[in-house]
């Protein structure tokens, strides 16, 4: 029998052992609760960090680790050249990085594979196996950790500079992305996108496929937000400010960003709407029609933040865009001195987006070039009331357009000016559209004959000798869409007025392709196939190609529905590309909108437009649309009509108005077969209708 002392010792040891076990269990439990969350980044060379001098320091997984902090452990499992397809040339499944990723047992897996599957050795042969192979990879990840949260990425972009872009890569990239979306849905994975944020930053991809350090940093930020749901808290689109104009009498969306899962409350005019932020950080509410007028207060809030916008009006909102003749300020206008003191219109609101760096004949500093690469090109201005202090620097055409609409409609009018002097049409079109519809204009753009010599030369001057070949410029194809339209599309506009073409007049055939693409691109941006688009036909100046270009603009009316054209050739100047009399142009654009969009059917929307011609012996009889009250603008005989028997052999014609037609004869032409009008670069043509609107340049087929 053990003595009492021994029993006491035994009991003490037992108690000590139990306490130690309890402490050990507590320590183990504490350690498990504080174990870092493992994030496995699975992919190819882009996950590895190819292109960097120190990928172990600056690859996206490494930069992601810095963003996530010590509560996370990020593993980098990128194999250069790896394909997702198991029967392709370097399947990720067969690489040691695959086994390392499985052994890592990630709590979160971020997968970015598929770029190398665009290789002609992969996708054309094994495309039917892609979804099954991607599903097998996901199953493997889940086997390594059944509780793993899996995020799969829409692919990073491949630049048009890539040598296989047009031979298949462009199209296979799109098909693979669609397959990835199907995988995400079928396997219950979270889908996020590298594509949209990076697609508009081609300068971040020196070789057309691998990002630079800044590009990898952007990728890390995208993954950080996808993992944490941190999108910076509640925000509204860039140009939502005090004094803005929202649509009247129609339902419209307001959208913004917030952290994932945030409950957003929006209040305006007694309405209260709710939304929950999605996994992409976005929220959207539909606002019921607001009665015309105001002022209204817009309040948007989450549990952590409230945004309040004051003095908002409900009315009509128009975008004024193009190049320098739309940019041309009211204070530069011939009628500006008289009209500026009278420009106190509190129901006209102006959003004036001026360039931070004008495209003058100077070399820009390095700080400007850096900001331009980041798409920071416009002033950070807000909405302002139209007053004698704010109107002078605003677009003269935009001002006169708004003034006439406000007078007729008796409702608030908002006008946005984002025109950039010298800008070509291709700069205003989204990248996706040009990649698929006009890819050749993207290639080597500063040495590309589709782009006007002056445009290329001025861009080279601004960027400076020996500039980075990936340096961006406002005249570069897609740039102004990405720096401007991509932000403005959050505003529910009523329509567009456009004055541009001087920087494309050297090549009417290229412009005939570009302009319909531009209109389609913008209508897609605003999700409105019937978005009104009214443009100004070029004026007249001593530049040889302009008659052909003006006529091509006229013919575009038949290709683009819901469009209209304001003629300006009667206001031209022989040597100045910037005619100073802008008030009539604003009026001519306004009557198009009043007639077509606001029910003013008695308002004549256009000057005479050539409809047809028929010939009787030596006479040519021309018929027009909008021909009521045909007359001479200066009460002198009609000028600049010509007839021809053979193409290209035109002679001046005597023109006479007969009712709603014009009859032409010429002593030099016995059997006329062709007619044309105002076919001079700088023209003195003088035909107009009873509304005082001039006839367009035209040539019969």
C-alpha positions as CSV (number, residue, x, y, z in Angstrom):
1,X,0.0,0.0,0.0
2,X,1.3,3.4,-0.9
3,X,1.9,5.7,1.9
4,X,-0.1,8.9,2.3
5,X,3.0,10.9,1.2
6,X,3.3,8.9,-1.9
7,X,-0.4,9.2,-2.6
8,X,-0.2,13.0,-2.1
9,X,2.8,13.2,-4.5
10,X,0.9,11.1,-7.1
11,X,-2.2,13.3,-6.9
12,X,0.0,16.4,-7.2
13,X,1.7,15.0,-10.3
14,X,-1.6,14.0,-11.8
15,X,-3.0,17.5,-11.3
16,X,0.1,19.0,-12.8
17,X,-0.1,16.7,-15.9
18,X,-3.7,17.6,-16.4
19,X,-2.9,21.3,-16.2
20,X,-0.1,20.9,-18.6
21,X,-2.4,19.1,-21.0
22,X,-5.0,21.8,-20.7
23,X,-2.4,24.5,-21.3
24,X,-1.1,22.5,-24.3
25,X,-4.6,22.1,-25.8
26,X,-5.2,25.8,-25.3
27,X,-1.9,26.7,-27.0
28,X,-2.7,24.4,-29.9
29,X,-6.2,25.8,-30.2
30,X,-4.8,29.4,-30.0
31,X,-2.2,28.6,-32.6
32,X,-4.8,27.1,-34.9
33,X,-7.0,30.2,-34.6
34,X,-4.1,32.4,-35.4
35,X,-2.6,30.3,-38.2
36,X,-2.2,32.5,-41.4
37,X,-4.7,32.0,-44.1
38,X,-3.0,30.3,-47.0
39,X,-3.5,31.7,-50.5
40,X,-2.2,29.7,-53.4
41,X,-1.7,31.6,-56.6
42,X,-1.8,29.1,-59.5
43,X,-0.9,30.0,-63.0
44,X,1.7,30.4,-65.7
45,X,4.5,32.9,-66.4
46,X,2.2,35.8,-65.5
47,X,1.8,34.3,-62.0
48,X,5.5,33.6,-61.9
49,X,6.4,37.2,-62.8
50,X,8.1,36.7,-66.1
51,X,9.5,40.0,-67.5
52,X,10.6,41.3,-64.1
53,X,14.2,41.5,-63.0
54,X,13.2,40.2,-59.5
55,X,10.0,38.3,-59.8
56,X,10.4,37.0,-56.3
57,X,10.0,40.6,-55.1
58,X,7.6,42.1,-57.6
59,X,5.4,39.3,-59.0
60,X,1.7,39.8,-58.3
61,X,1.6,37.1,-55.6
62,X,4.5,38.8,-53.8
63,X,2.9,42.2,-54.0
64,X,-0.4,40.5,-52.9
65,X,1.4,39.3,-49.8
66,X,2.3,42.8,-48.9
67,X,-1.3,44.0,-49.3
68,X,-2.8,41.2,-47.3
69,X,-0.3,41.4,-44.4
70,X,0.8,38.8,-41.8
71,X,-2.6,37.3,-41.4
72,X,-2.1,35.6,-44.8
73,X,0.6,33.4,-46.3
74,X,0.7,33.7,-50.2
75,X,2.2,30.9,-52.2
76,X,3.4,31.6,-55.8
77,X,2.9,28.6,-58.0
78,X,3.4,29.9,-61.5
79,X,5.0,27.9,-64.3
80,X,6.2,29.8,-67.3
81,X,4.7,28.4,-70.5
82,X,2.1,26.2,-68.7
83,X,-1.1,25.3,-70.3
84,X,-4.4,24.4,-68.6
85,X,-5.0,21.7,-71.3
86,X,-3.6,18.4,-70.2
87,X,-2.7,17.2,-73.7
88,X,-1.1,20.4,-74.8
89,X,2.7,21.1,-74.9
90,X,3.3,22.0,-71.2
91,X,0.3,21.0,-69.0
92,X,0.3,22.6,-65.6
93,X,-0.8,19.2,-64.2
94,X,2.6,17.7,-65.2
95,X,4.7,20.4,-63.5
96,X,6.2,20.4,-60.1
97,X,4.4,23.7,-59.4
98,X,1.1,21.7,-59.5
99,X,2.2,19.3,-56.8
100,X,3.7,22.1,-54.7
101,X,0.3,23.9,-54.9
102,X,-1.5,20.8,-53.8
103,X,0.9,20.3,-50.9
104,X,0.4,23.9,-49.8
105,X,-3.2,23.0,-49.0
106,X,-4.4,26.6,-49.7
107,X,-7.4,28.0,-47.9
108,X,-7.9,30.2,-50.9
109,X,-6.8,29.4,-54.4
110,X,-6.4,32.0,-57.1
111,X,-6.2,30.4,-60.6
112,X,-5.1,32.3,-63.7
113,X,-4.5,29.8,-66.5
114,X,-5.4,29.8,-70.2
115,X,-3.1,32.4,-71.8
116,X,-0.8,29.8,-73.2
117,X,-3.7,27.7,-74.4
118,X,-4.2,30.4,-77.1
119,X,-1.2,28.8,-78.8
120,X,-2.0,27.1,-82.1
121,X,-0.5,23.9,-80.7
122,X,-3.2,23.9,-78.0
123,X,-6.6,25.4,-78.5
124,X,-7.3,24.3,-82.1
125,X,-6.5,20.7,-81.2
126,X,-7.9,20.3,-77.6
127,X,-10.5,23.0,-77.1
128,X,-13.2,20.4,-76.4
129,X,-11.2,19.3,-73.3
130,X,-10.7,22.7,-71.7
131,X,-13.8,22.7,-69.5
132,X,-13.2,19.2,-68.3
133,X,-9.5,19.9,-67.7
134,X,-10.2,23.1,-65.7
135,X,-12.8,21.2,-63.7
136,X,-10.3,18.5,-62.9
137,X,-7.8,21.2,-61.6
138,X,-10.5,22.6,-59.4
139,X,-11.3,19.1,-58.1
140,X,-7.6,18.6,-57.3
141,X,-7.5,21.8,-55.4
142,X,-10.6,20.9,-53.4
143,X,-9.1,17.4,-52.7
144,X,-6.1,19.1,-51.2
145,X,-8.3,21.2,-49.0
146,X,-12.1,20.5,-49.1
147,X,-12.8,23.9,-47.5
148,X,-10.7,25.8,-50.1
149,X,-12.3,29.0,-51.5
150,X,-11.6,29.1,-55.2
151,X,-11.3,32.3,-57.3
152,X,-10.7,31.9,-61.0
153,X,-9.7,34.8,-63.3
154,X,-10.9,36.1,-66.6
155,X,-7.6,36.2,-68.6
156,X,-5.3,39.1,-68.7
157,X,-5.3,40.8,-72.1
158,X,-3.0,40.0,-75.0
159,X,-2.0,43.1,-76.9
160,X,-2.6,43.7,-80.6
161,X,1.3,43.9,-80.7
162,X,1.5,40.2,-80.1
163,X,2.8,38.4,-83.2
164,X,-0.1,35.9,-83.3
165,X,-2.9,38.4,-82.4
166,X,-4.6,38.3,-85.8
167,X,-3.7,34.7,-86.7
168,X,-5.9,33.3,-83.9
169,X,-4.8,34.5,-80.5
170,X,-7.4,37.3,-80.4
171,X,-10.3,35.0,-81.1
172,X,-9.1,32.1,-79.1
173,X,-8.5,34.3,-76.1
174,X,-12.2,35.3,-76.3
175,X,-13.3,31.7,-76.6
176,X,-11.2,30.6,-73.6
177,X,-12.6,33.4,-71.5
178,X,-16.1,32.3,-72.3
179,X,-15.1,28.7,-71.3
180,X,-13.7,30.0,-68.0
181,X,-17.0,31.7,-67.3
182,X,-18.8,28.4,-67.8
183,X,-16.4,26.6,-65.5
184,X,-16.9,29.2,-62.8
185,X,-20.7,28.7,-63.0
186,X,-20.6,24.9,-63.2
187,X,-18.1,24.4,-60.4
188,X,-19.4,27.0,-58.0
189,X,-16.2,29.1,-58.1
190,X,-15.9,32.9,-57.7
191,X,-15.1,34.7,-60.9
192,X,-13.2,37.9,-61.1
193,X,-11.5,39.7,-64.0
194,X,-8.0,40.8,-64.8
195,X,-9.2,41.7,-68.3
196,X,-11.2,44.9,-68.0
197,X,-8.9,46.9,-65.8
198,X,-5.8,45.9,-67.7
199,X,-7.2,45.9,-71.3
200,X,-7.2,49.7,-71.3
201,X,-3.6,49.9,-70.1
202,X,-1.6,48.4,-73.0
203,X,1.5,50.3,-72.0
204,X,1.8,48.0,-68.9
205,X,2.6,45.1,-71.2
206,X,6.0,45.7,-72.8
207,X,6.0,42.4,-74.8
208,X,2.3,42.4,-75.4
209,X,1.6,39.6,-72.9
210,X,3.5,40.0,-69.6
211,X,2.9,43.0,-67.4
212,X,5.6,45.3,-66.1
213,X,6.0,46.0,-62.3
214,X,3.2,48.5,-62.3
215,X,0.9,46.0,-64.1
216,X,1.7,43.3,-61.6
217,X,0.9,45.8,-58.8
218,X,-2.5,46.4,-60.4
219,X,-3.1,42.6,-60.6
220,X,-2.2,42.3,-56.9
221,X,-4.8,45.0,-56.0
222,X,-7.5,43.3,-58.1
223,X,-6.9,40.0,-56.3
224,X,-6.7,41.7,-52.9
225,X,-10.1,43.2,-53.4
226,X,-11.5,39.9,-54.7
227,X,-10.3,38.1,-51.6
228,X,-11.1,40.7,-48.9
229,X,-14.1,42.4,-50.4
230,X,-12.4,45.7,-49.8
231,X,-13.1,48.1,-52.7
232,X,-12.4,51.3,-50.8
233,X,-15.8,51.8,-49.4
234,X,-18.8,53.7,-50.8
235,X,-18.2,55.8,-53.9
236,X,-20.2,57.3,-56.7
237,X,-19.1,57.7,-60.4
238,X,-16.5,60.3,-61.0
239,X,-18.7,63.0,-62.4
240,X,-21.5,62.8,-59.8
241,X,-21.3,66.2,-58.0
242,X,-23.4,69.0,-56.7
243,X,-25.3,70.9,-59.3
244,X,-25.5,68.0,-61.8
245,X,-28.4,67.2,-64.0
246,X,-30.2,63.8,-63.9
247,X,-32.9,62.7,-66.4
248,X,-36.4,63.9,-66.1
249,X,-39.6,61.8,-66.5
250,X,-37.8,58.5,-67.1
251,X,-36.4,55.6,-65.1
252,X,-32.6,55.5,-64.9
253,X,-29.8,53.7,-63.1
254,X,-27.4,55.1,-60.5
255,X,-24.5,52.8,-59.8
256,X,-21.3,52.9,-57.8
257,X,-18.9,50.8,-55.8
258,X,-18.7,49.8,-52.1
259,X,-17.2,47.0,-50.1
260,X,-18.6,43.5,-50.8
261,X,-21.9,42.9,-48.9
262,X,-22.4,46.5,-48.0
263,X,-26.1,47.5,-47.9
264,X,-26.5,50.8,-49.9
265,X,-29.4,53.1,-49.4
266,X,-30.2,55.8,-52.0
267,X,-32.7,58.6,-51.3
268,X,-34.0,61.3,-53.7
269,X,-37.2,63.2,-53.9
270,X,-39.0,61.0,-51.4
271,X,-37.8,57.8,-53.0
272,X,-35.8,55.3,-51.0
273,X,-33.9,52.5,-52.8
274,X,-31.8,49.7,-51.5
275,X,-29.0,47.6,-53.0
276,X,-26.4,45.1,-51.8
277,X,-22.9,45.3,-53.2
278,X,-21.9,42.2,-55.2
279,X,-18.7,40.3,-55.1
280,X,-17.3,42.6,-57.7
281,X,-17.8,45.6,-55.5
282,X,-20.5,47.1,-57.6
283,X,-24.1,48.1,-56.7
284,X,-26.9,49.6,-58.9
285,X,-30.4,51.0,-58.2
286,X,-33.1,52.1,-60.6
287,X,-34.4,55.5,-59.8
288,X,-38.1,56.2,-60.6
289,X,-38.9,59.1,-62.9
290,X,-38.1,62.5,-61.4
291,X,-40.4,65.4,-62.3
292,X,-38.7,68.0,-64.4
293,X,-37.0,70.7,-62.4
294,X,-35.7,70.7,-58.8
295,X,-33.6,71.3,-56.9
296,X,-33.2,67.8,-55.5
297,X,-30.8,66.3,-52.9
298,X,-29.3,62.9,-53.5
299,X,-28.1,60.9,-50.5
300,X,-26.3,57.6,-50.8
301,X,-25.2,55.8,-47.7
302,X,-23.8,52.6,-46.1
303,X,-23.3,51.9,-42.4
304,X,-19.9,53.5,-42.6
305,X,-20.3,56.4,-45.0
306,X,-22.8,58.9,-46.4
307,X,-22.5,61.0,-49.6
308,X,-24.8,63.9,-50.1
309,X,-25.2,65.9,-53.4
310,X,-27.0,69.1,-53.4
311,X,-28.8,71.3,-55.9
312,X,-29.4,68.5,-58.5
313,X,-31.9,69.2,-61.3
314,X,-33.9,66.8,-63.4
315,X,-33.9,67.7,-67.1
316,X,-32.0,66.8,-70.3
317,X,-28.3,65.8,-70.4
318,X,-26.2,66.1,-73.6
319,X,-22.6,65.3,-74.4
320,X,-20.7,67.7,-76.6
321,X,-17.6,66.1,-78.0
322,X,-15.1,66.0,-80.9
323,X,-12.1,68.1,-81.6
324,X,-11.1,71.8,-81.6
325,X,-14.2,73.3,-83.3
326,X,-16.4,71.8,-80.5
327,X,-13.8,72.7,-77.9
328,X,-13.8,76.3,-79.3
329,X,-14.7,78.5,-76.3
330,X,-17.5,81.0,-76.0
331,X,-14.9,83.7,-75.2
332,X,-13.2,83.0,-78.6
333,X,-16.5,83.2,-80.5
334,X,-17.5,86.1,-82.7
335,X,-20.7,86.6,-80.7
336,X,-19.1,85.8,-77.3
337,X,-18.5,89.4,-76.2
338,X,-22.1,90.2,-76.6
339,X,-23.5,86.9,-75.2
340,X,-21.3,86.3,-72.2
341,X,-22.7,89.1,-70.0
342,X,-26.2,87.6,-70.8
343,X,-25.2,84.0,-69.9
344,X,-26.8,83.8,-66.5
345,X,-28.8,80.6,-66.8
346,X,-29.2,78.8,-63.5
347,X,-31.1,76.0,-65.2
348,X,-28.2,75.3,-67.6
349,X,-25.5,73.3,-65.9
350,X,-22.0,72.9,-67.3
351,X,-19.5,70.0,-66.9
352,X,-16.3,71.3,-68.5
353,X,-13.7,68.7,-68.9
354,X,-10.6,70.5,-70.1
355,X,-7.3,68.9,-71.0
356,X,-4.6,69.1,-68.4
357,X,-2.0,69.4,-71.2
358,X,-3.0,70.9,-74.5
359,X,-1.7,69.3,-77.6
360,X,0.3,72.5,-78.6
361,X,3.5,72.3,-80.5
362,X,5.6,71.6,-77.4
363,X,7.3,68.7,-75.6
364,X,5.5,67.6,-72.5
365,X,7.3,67.1,-69.2
366,X,7.9,63.6,-67.8
367,X,5.2,64.2,-65.1
368,X,2.6,64.9,-67.8
369,X,3.6,61.7,-69.7
370,X,3.3,59.7,-66.6
371,X,-0.2,61.0,-65.8
372,X,-1.3,60.5,-69.4
373,X,-0.3,56.8,-69.2
374,X,-2.5,56.5,-66.1
375,X,-5.4,57.9,-68.1
376,X,-5.3,61.1,-66.0
377,X,-5.8,63.7,-68.8
378,X,-8.8,65.8,-67.9
379,X,-9.2,68.4,-65.2
380,X,-11.0,67.1,-62.1
381,X,-13.9,69.5,-62.4
382,X,-17.5,69.3,-61.1
383,X,-20.8,70.6,-62.4
384,X,-21.2,74.3,-62.4
385,X,-24.1,76.7,-63.0
386,X,-24.0,78.6,-66.2
387,X,-23.0,82.2,-65.4
388,X,-20.9,84.9,-67.0
389,X,-18.0,83.5,-64.9
390,X,-18.3,79.9,-66.0
391,X,-19.6,80.2,-69.6
392,X,-16.5,81.9,-71.3
393,X,-14.3,78.8,-71.2
394,X,-17.1,76.4,-72.2
395,X,-17.7,75.1,-75.7
396,X,-19.4,77.9,-77.7
397,X,-21.4,75.3,-79.7
398,X,-22.4,73.5,-76.5
399,X,-23.5,76.7,-74.9
400,X,-25.7,77.8,-77.8
401,X,-27.1,74.3,-78.2
402,X,-28.1,74.3,-74.5
403,X,-29.5,77.8,-74.5
404,X,-31.9,77.0,-77.3
405,X,-33.0,73.7,-75.8
406,X,-33.6,75.4,-72.5
407,X,-35.6,78.1,-74.1
408,X,-37.8,75.7,-76.0
409,X,-38.2,72.9,-73.5
410,X,-38.3,75.1,-70.4
411,X,-36.5,72.5,-68.4
412,X,-33.0,72.2,-66.9
413,X,-30.3,71.3,-69.4
414,X,-27.0,69.7,-68.6
415,X,-24.1,69.8,-71.1
416,X,-20.8,68.1,-70.9
417,X,-17.8,69.2,-72.9
418,X,-14.9,66.8,-73.3
419,X,-13.7,67.8,-76.8
420,X,-9.9,67.7,-77.4
421,X,-8.3,69.8,-80.1
422,X,-6.8,67.8,-83.0
423,X,-8.1,64.5,-81.8
424,X,-8.9,61.9,-84.5
425,X,-12.0,59.7,-84.5
426,X,-10.0,56.5,-83.7
427,X,-9.0,58.0,-80.3
428,X,-12.6,58.0,-79.3
429,X,-13.4,54.3,-80.0
430,X,-13.2,51.5,-77.5
431,X,-10.3,49.0,-77.8
432,X,-12.5,45.9,-78.1
433,X,-14.2,47.4,-81.2
434,X,-11.0,48.4,-82.9
435,X,-9.3,45.1,-82.1
436,X,-12.1,43.2,-83.9
437,X,-13.4,45.7,-86.5
438,X,-10.3,47.8,-87.5
439,X,-7.2,46.2,-85.9
440,X,-4.8,47.5,-88.5
441,X,-5.2,51.0,-87.2
442,X,-3.8,50.0,-83.8
443,X,-0.5,48.8,-85.2
444,X,2.5,51.1,-84.8
445,X,0.1,54.1,-84.7
446,X,2.8,56.8,-85.0
447,X,3.9,55.4,-88.3
448,X,0.5,54.3,-89.6
449,X,-0.9,55.8,-92.8
450,X,-4.5,55.4,-91.6
451,X,-3.7,58.2,-89.1
452,X,-3.1,61.7,-90.4
453,X,0.5,62.9,-90.7
454,X,-0.3,66.0,-88.6
455,X,-1.8,63.9,-85.9
456,X,1.2,61.6,-85.7
457,X,3.7,64.5,-85.9
458,X,2.1,66.5,-83.1
459,X,1.9,63.4,-80.9
460,X,5.6,62.7,-81.5
461,X,6.4,66.3,-80.6
462,X,4.5,66.1,-77.4
463,X,6.0,62.8,-76.4
464,X,9.6,64.0,-77.2
465,X,12.5,62.5,-79.0
466,X,13.5,59.0,-77.9
467,X,10.3,58.5,-75.9
468,X,9.2,55.2,-74.6
469,X,7.6,53.4,-77.6
470,X,4.7,52.4,-75.3
471,X,4.1,56.0,-74.2
472,X,0.5,56.9,-74.6
473,X,-1.0,60.1,-76.1
474,X,-4.5,61.5,-76.4
475,X,-4.4,61.0,-80.2
476,X,-3.5,57.3,-79.9
477,X,-6.3,55.0,-81.0
478,X,-8.7,54.3,-78.0
479,X,-7.1,56.7,-75.7
480,X,-9.9,59.3,-75.3
481,X,-12.5,56.6,-75.0
482,X,-10.5,55.0,-72.1
483,X,-9.7,58.3,-70.4
484,X,-13.1,59.9,-70.8
485,X,-16.0,58.0,-72.3
486,X,-15.3,55.0,-70.0
487,X,-16.0,57.3,-67.0
488,X,-18.8,59.4,-68.6
489,X,-20.9,56.4,-69.5
490,X,-22.1,56.3,-65.9
491,X,-24.1,59.5,-66.6
492,X,-27.5,58.8,-68.2
493,X,-27.2,61.2,-71.1
494,X,-30.0,62.1,-73.6
495,X,-27.8,62.3,-76.7
496,X,-24.5,63.4,-78.3
497,X,-23.5,66.4,-80.4
498,X,-20.3,65.9,-82.3
499,X,-17.9,68.1,-84.3
500,X,-14.9,66.3,-85.6
501,X,-13.3,65.2,-88.8
502,X,-10.6,67.7,-89.6
503,X,-8.0,65.2,-88.3
504,X,-9.4,62.4,-90.5
505,X,-10.2,64.4,-93.7
506,X,-7.1,63.0,-95.4
507,X,-8.7,59.6,-95.7
508,X,-12.5,59.6,-96.2
509,X,-12.5,55.8,-96.7
510,X,-10.9,55.1,-93.3
511,X,-13.3,57.6,-91.7
512,X,-16.3,55.8,-93.4
513,X,-15.2,52.8,-91.4
514,X,-14.3,54.6,-88.2
515,X,-17.3,56.9,-87.7
516,X,-20.0,54.2,-87.7
517,X,-17.8,52.2,-85.3
518,X,-17.5,55.2,-83.0
519,X,-21.3,55.7,-82.9
520,X,-21.9,52.0,-82.3
521,X,-19.2,52.0,-79.6
522,X,-20.8,54.9,-77.7
523,X,-24.3,53.4,-78.0
524,X,-23.0,50.2,-76.5
525,X,-21.3,52.2,-73.7
526,X,-24.7,53.8,-72.8
527,X,-26.7,50.6,-73.6
528,X,-28.9,52.6,-76.0
529,X,-29.2,51.5,-79.6
530,X,-31.2,54.6,-80.3
531,X,-29.0,57.2,-78.6
532,X,-29.3,60.3,-80.7
533,X,-26.0,61.3,-82.4
534,X,-25.9,64.6,-84.3
535,X,-22.8,65.7,-86.0
536,X,-21.4,68.7,-87.9
537,X,-20.4,68.3,-91.5
538,X,-17.0,70.0,-91.9
539,X,-17.0,73.6,-92.9
540,X,-15.0,74.9,-96.0
541,X,-11.3,75.7,-96.2
542,X,-8.7,75.5,-98.9
543,X,-7.8,71.8,-98.3
544,X,-8.2,69.7,-101.4
545,X,-9.8,66.6,-99.8
546,X,-12.6,68.4,-98.0
547,X,-15.3,68.2,-100.7
548,X,-15.0,64.4,-100.8
549,X,-15.0,64.3,-97.1
550,X,-18.0,66.5,-96.6
551,X,-19.9,64.3,-99.1
552,X,-18.9,61.1,-97.3
553,X,-20.3,62.6,-94.1
554,X,-23.6,63.2,-95.9
555,X,-23.7,59.6,-97.1
556,X,-23.1,58.4,-93.5
557,X,-26.6,59.6,-92.7
558,X,-28.0,56.6,-94.5
559,X,-25.8,54.2,-92.6
560,X,-26.4,55.4,-89.0
561,X,-29.9,55.4,-87.7
562,X,-31.0,58.1,-85.2
563,X,-28.4,60.5,-86.5
564,X,-28.5,63.9,-88.1
565,X,-26.0,66.3,-89.7
566,X,-25.7,70.1,-89.4
567,X,-24.1,71.7,-92.4
568,X,-21.4,74.4,-91.7
569,X,-19.8,74.9,-95.1
570,X,-21.4,78.4,-95.4
571,X,-19.5,79.5,-92.3
572,X,-16.1,78.4,-93.4
573,X,-12.9,80.4,-93.8
574,X,-10.4,80.0,-96.6
575,X,-7.4,79.7,-94.3
576,X,-8.7,79.3,-90.8
577,X,-9.8,75.8,-89.7
578,X,-11.6,77.4,-86.7
579,X,-14.5,79.6,-88.0
580,X,-15.5,82.0,-85.2
581,X,-19.2,82.1,-85.8
582,X,-20.5,79.2,-83.7
583,X,-24.0,80.4,-82.8
584,X,-25.6,79.1,-86.0
585,X,-23.9,75.6,-85.5
586,X,-25.4,75.4,-82.0
587,X,-28.8,76.3,-83.5
588,X,-28.6,73.7,-86.3
589,X,-27.8,71.0,-83.9
590,X,-30.6,72.1,-81.6
591,X,-33.2,71.9,-84.3
592,X,-32.2,68.3,-85.0
593,X,-32.8,67.4,-81.4
594,X,-36.0,69.4,-81.1
595,X,-37.5,67.8,-84.2
596,X,-36.3,64.3,-83.7
597,X,-36.4,63.9,-79.9
598,X,-38.7,66.4,-78.4
599,X,-41.8,66.4,-80.6
600,X,-41.3,69.7,-82.4
601,X,-42.4,68.3,-85.7
602,X,-43.0,71.8,-87.1
603,X,-39.3,72.7,-86.7
604,X,-37.3,72.0,-89.8
605,X,-34.3,69.9,-88.7
606,X,-32.0,70.2,-91.8
607,X,-31.1,72.1,-94.8
608,X,-31.8,70.6,-98.3
609,X,-30.4,67.1,-98.6
610,X,-29.8,65.7,-102.1
611,X,-32.4,63.0,-102.8
612,X,-32.2,62.3,-106.6
613,X,-31.6,63.7,-110.0
614,X,-33.3,62.9,-113.3
615,X,-32.3,64.2,-116.8
616,X,-34.4,65.6,-119.6
617,X,-32.3,66.3,-122.7
618,X,-29.8,69.0,-121.7
619,X,-31.5,69.6,-118.3
620,X,-30.8,68.0,-114.9
621,X,-33.6,68.2,-112.3
622,X,-32.5,67.8,-108.7
623,X,-34.9,66.9,-105.9
624,X,-34.2,67.4,-102.2
625,X,-35.4,66.4,-98.8
626,X,-36.3,69.4,-96.6
627,X,-36.8,71.5,-99.8
628,X,-39.7,73.7,-98.7
629,X,-39.0,77.3,-99.5
630,X,-35.8,76.8,-101.5
631,X,-34.0,80.1,-102.0
632,X,-30.7,81.8,-102.5
633,X,-29.1,82.7,-99.1
634,X,-27.8,86.0,-100.4
635,X,-30.6,86.7,-103.0
636,X,-28.0,86.3,-105.8
637,X,-28.0,83.6,-108.5
638,X,-27.3,80.1,-107.2
639,X,-23.6,79.2,-107.3
640,X,-21.4,76.2,-107.5
641,X,-23.7,73.7,-109.3
642,X,-22.0,71.7,-111.9
643,X,-22.9,69.0,-114.5
644,X,-21.0,66.4,-116.4
645,X,-21.6,63.9,-119.2
646,X,-18.6,61.8,-118.2
647,X,-17.2,61.2,-114.7
648,X,-14.7,63.8,-113.6
649,X,-15.4,66.2,-116.5
650,X,-17.6,68.8,-114.8
651,X,-18.7,72.2,-116.0
652,X,-20.4,75.1,-114.3
653,X,-24.2,75.0,-114.6
654,X,-26.8,77.7,-114.6
655,X,-29.2,76.8,-111.7
656,X,-32.8,77.9,-111.3
657,X,-35.2,77.0,-108.5
658,X,-38.5,75.6,-109.8
659,X,-40.8,74.9,-106.9
660,X,-39.1,72.4,-104.7
661,X,-36.5,71.4,-107.3
662,X,-33.4,72.9,-108.9
663,X,-33.0,72.8,-112.7
664,X,-29.5,72.8,-114.2
665,X,-28.3,73.5,-117.7
666,X,-24.8,74.1,-119.2
667,X,-23.8,75.1,-122.7
668,X,-20.8,72.8,-122.5
669,X,-22.8,69.6,-121.6
670,X,-25.3,68.4,-124.1
671,X,-26.1,65.1,-122.4
672,X,-25.7,65.5,-118.6
673,X,-25.4,62.3,-116.5
674,X,-23.8,63.6,-113.3
675,X,-24.3,66.6,-111.0
676,X,-22.6,68.0,-108.0
677,X,-22.8,71.0,-105.7
678,X,-20.4,73.0,-103.4
679,X,-17.6,70.8,-104.7
680,X,-14.8,73.2,-103.7
681,X,-12.7,73.0,-100.6
682,X,-13.7,76.6,-99.8
683,X,-17.1,77.1,-101.2
684,X,-19.4,80.0,-101.8
685,X,-22.4,77.8,-102.3
686,X,-25.7,79.6,-101.4
687,X,-28.7,77.3,-101.6
688,X,-30.8,77.1,-98.5
689,X,-34.4,76.3,-97.5
690,X,-37.1,78.5,-96.0
691,X,-35.8,77.8,-92.5
692,X,-32.5,79.4,-93.5
693,X,-30.6,76.1,-93.3
694,X,-27.9,75.5,-96.0
695,X,-27.8,72.7,-98.4
696,X,-25.1,70.1,-98.1
697,X,-22.2,69.4,-100.5
698,X,-23.2,66.5,-102.7
699,X,-22.3,64.5,-105.8
700,X,-24.7,62.2,-107.6
701,X,-23.7,58.7,-108.3
